[in-house]
Amino acid sequence: MVVYKDSVNEMWQKYRAENPAISNKFEAWAFGNSARMANELGELVMNGVKTGTSSLFYWYDQGGETMPSVGSHVVLLNGEEEAMGIIKLVGVTIMPFNEVPETFAYLEGEGDRTLDYWRKVHTSFFTNECMELGISFEEDALVVCEEFEVVFK
């Protein structure tokens, strides 16, 4: 059983009070692999700049994580694991890294929002993740691309 900080449960209960028809099922997580990154990326989300994220398919196929699905909700956490807002997944696509389109790179909202920037940053990020896992990162590695919208602040 996952135990979240009070701010997460409080935010979720406020959201559910306004939307009683939705499931009580949700996740809570932060973007990135550091408190600084969680804060920076979380702010991009809350400001409406970042509406997409990507992760290695490996985490779902081999790593035991639950595959994201359209309609699911996430309480977004900052670097201190405090609730920032709630996002709802509106699209999930699995594709090879080297086929991620410019349009998705723009949705990620990072840097200059170009595909070149996205590939540079994510090649580095995914390569580091793969090294920790003892596998090599390949250009055709499958990536889970998620699109979301902020539904509660």
Sequence and secondary structure as in RCSB ss.txt:
>XXXX:A:sequence
MVVYKDSVNEMWQKYRAENPAISNKFEAWAFGNSARMANELGELVMNGVKTGTSSLFYWYDQGGETMPSVGSHVV
LLNGEEEAMGIIKLVGVTIMPFNEVPETFAYLEGEGDRTLDYWRKVHTSFFTNECMELGISFEEDALVVCEEFEV
VFK
>XXXX:A:secstr
     HHHHHHHHHHHHH TTS S  EEE SSSSHHHHHHHHHHHHTTS  EEEEETHHHHTS      TT EEE
EE TTS EEEEEEEEEEEEEEGGG  HHHHHHH  TT  HHHHHHHHHHHHHHHHHHHT    TT EEEEEEEEE
EE 
